[in-house]
Each structure stands twice: as C-alpha cells, then as structure tokens.
Amino acid sequence: MLGGCGAWPMADQACSGYLVEHDGFRLLMDPGYATLPRLLEHVTAEQVDAVWISHGHPDHCADLNPLLRARALGGDSPSALPVYAPDGGLDSVLALDKPAMLADAYVLPDFTIGGSHEIGPFRVDTRLLPHHVPNVGIRLTAGGAALAYTGDTGPSPDVVVLAREADLLLAEATYVDEVPQEDAPYLTTARQAGRQATEAAVGGLVLTHLWPGTDPAAARHVAGEAFGGQISVARAGSIMDLGC
Ligand SMILES: [Zn+2]
C-alpha cells in the first residue's frame, strides 16, 4: 500500500495508491497524490510494468505525471508504460506537460469495460461502478488468488460481483457511517463496505480512501459490525501477502 487518503494527502498519508506484484510483474494501481515517493521506497520508476487507473480524479492519478517524467527524463529510457484507464479519464493529467515530452513514455491500451483481459500474469475483470465520473472497478486473479478493488463508487451490486469470494476486497470507504446526501450514489461508507464484503463472502477487507482526518479505528469498528472477517485500513508501507 502506498496510501489510503481520499481527496487530498495528509502529512503522513498519501492518497490512493497500491502496488500489486505477482511472478515479478509489478502493477501500479491508482497513482494518486503523493504516492510516487512512497512507490520509490520499494521500486524504481522503471521497474513498474503497467499502471491501472480506476478513474480520472487527481487523488487517483495525479502522480502518473511524475512517474512518467521519471521514466522519460531519467536516462534509462524504459519501454512505453501501458496505462489502463477509462477513455478520456487521463486527459487532464497527461496535459500537464507538452505532449511531445512524455509521448514515448506511455501507451493507453484499449479494453472493454465489463469484460475480461490480461495484464501481465493477471486476469482482469472489470465493471463500471457509480461515481461522479466513469470509474472502473477491477478484479485481479493470479496464482489462485483474487483481489478486488473498487476505485471510488457508491454501493452497487457490481461491487459484490467483482468481489465474489475474493481473497481481499480493497474498498473505498470515504465516510464512516453516512455519505452527504448529494454524494450518496457515488461514494461509500465503511459500514456499506462491510456489508458488501459480507455479501461477497470475501476473505478480508481493506478500507481505503478515508476522508482526511477520519479516525481509522472508527471506520474499522463500523465495518466490523457488518463484516466478521479480517479488516484493516490502508496505510503506506503495509504489505498484504495473498499467498500466491
Ligand atoms: Zn473519485
């Protein structure tokens, strides 16, 4: 885990960012604000093999820019980085530099939302989930283990579909127990994340994207009233081994 803050980073916590490894392949999910320094504590910019971005909000993709800068300007000239994201979702972050500067540093592979494809050793299943902008939830399967990640979403049966019997559900839980009414279709509480974890019969639940200042223990407690399995809150530096 590289971070777990929603909206903006805190002094001691970056925004969404997760490095998933299998068979030596490194997939970076959601390089949000302030995640690149945390990533570089584990791997170099050139050692990232692919990037998955759930949606185009900057707390999920802003640090793609310094990652691409490090690869384009760092002198090692690695091959173009495959960056998977909803169509048009990265227009703003990719416009931060002149197109020619980073053009050779990345490719944007096509994929069908709602379908299955492969990224390195991972089988990838996706669903469009309800958020303020198109947000794609993902299920990664490799070596007999499965990880589901919601990106940002309101409660949805498709979260349960993606997470069905997964070893781990990494779930947005922006609020502890109540989402402001205008955002209720587009964001999730820790309690709702717990309910969906129970419905999907997952092995464990990691809450992430907590609103800055939220007490992690309060989020964990409320989720625990709805889900009886292992619950943790995403923190930079925490490592989960899914045993595959
Ligand atoms: Zn968002």
Residues whose N, C-alpha, C, O or C-beta is under 5 A from the ligand:
A	BS01	ZN	H57 D152
